[in-house]
């Protein structure tokens, strides 16, 4: 059952659809809750991240996160032969904070690359372009915009990199459950009181095929999420890149860990004002709905699309490899007080703290197209120049 549905405008809209057309997959419900034009969580106005929003991402913790990504992008540029222009396309660019930190860093420390680049922001929420324009005003000559529809339609072609931070975890997922009768899919229905969950035969054979491909064996009563949209997105990314890299930052696991038996209920969580719940039928369109992603799927789907896996690991390993220690030393040298130095240390500690913190919860995947055996900064042993 899905008790406690908030009967706001979006909830009523989805309920009316179900009552008139019949049950929908959970993926369709999640799509509407997050992306219904003007009403969905990501397509309506309002701050989503940071202290005033519903959750934090790494870029909100400290600008060093973007500065360190900028260092690796500088390495991408070198490996590609220093082309001009070089495009950085950020998918799910949000309010533009990560773009600002990357552009500020390149403008200060890699002027030749800065003058050669186009920073293309790809964002589904239309009103965010104004916020991005204001935030990135000092970099106006470097900016360009594209819609997700243009990206999906194959309207982009460039040399460079595609960057995303917490993009895949917000893609709609199908939910399956193993029963004594075999694999079933979770659907969302409606009655007089609101939303109701029910299990029925899978809506597509792709769900069982996904489990077979990654050798997943769910136990009776165990649920798991399946993202059928991710392979198509990676195919679009590969099509957009003539040569270059795809850099993905997100939380998730390889398939063996993602579908481990101790995750009997799956990984779905909802975020609202820094509180979590597992009920997606509350505050429909007003809370984020997210799941951990299957990095094994991203690697295999990328390979199918012509993207080779170059590096995969925890966020703290990536940050240390690209120069987090040097960045901390730089910040401490610039600090004017011990309080400011402590603030930097605590923020960077949060970015890399393992044992359940951002440092190992978040992973980094780098894939390449048209670049043979690239030697990246994140591959360095810690402390090496």
MONORBEL-V956465 format. One record per helix or strand. SS is the DSSP state (helix for helix, strand for strand). FROM is the first residue (numbers start at 1). TO is the last residue. Records with the same first field share a line. If there is no record, write none. Layout:
SS: FROM-TO / FROM-TO
This chain:
helix: 9-21 / 26-35 / 58-61 / 64-79 / 97-109 / 111-116 / 128-135 / 137-142 / 148-152 / 168-170 / 206-213 / 230-240 / 255-258 / 295-304 / 315-322 / 324-334 / 338-352 / 358-361 / 377-379
strand: 24-25 / 49-49 / 55-55 / 86-91 / 117-122 / 143-146 / 158-165 / 174-179 / 182-191 / 194-200 / 223-226 / 241-253 / 269-272 / 275-277 / 288-290 / 293-294 / 308-314 / 362-369
